[in-house]
Each structure stands twice: as C-alpha cells, then as structure tokens.
Amino acid sequence: MSRVIKIITTDGLVVEIDTTDVDFIEVQEEGLTDDDYTEARYFHMVMKDEEEYLLDVVDNLDPRETLLDLFQTM
C-alpha cells in the first residue's frame, strides 16, 4: 500500500517519501542487529533510486509506526 510520509534526516533535511519507493531499511546502531529494530533509535533507509537517509526515530515520531511496519516487510 502506497503512503506518502514526511521524514526528518539526522542532518535536519525534511523529505517526503512514498513508502513504495523504499528499497530497504536497516538498523544503524552499534550493538543492535536488524532483529532489534523495535529497540533501535537510528535507521538507514535506502530508496529504490539509491537515495539514502539516516533517520533518528525520536525526530520521526509521527511516521514511527509506518517506519517500523516497513522494516518488518523488508
């Protein structure tokens, strides 16, 4: 299901993305694996066009559930 969300990168860039354009998301936190995604704060998101974003969940509380849902389906 396509959904457009606004994300905020760790650099402060605000980006609107269509969730169908996400290629994959991975945990980007030392000591945690992708299996620990519910405990992770930082994620690396790669789009199908190869654009990459580093996300802090705290900065992205609105789309947090969508990001976690995407992570589960990747």
Secondary structure by P-SEA (a helix, b strand, c coil): cbbbbbbbcccbbbbbbccccccccccccccccccccccccbbbbbccccbbbbbbccccccaaaaaaaaaaac
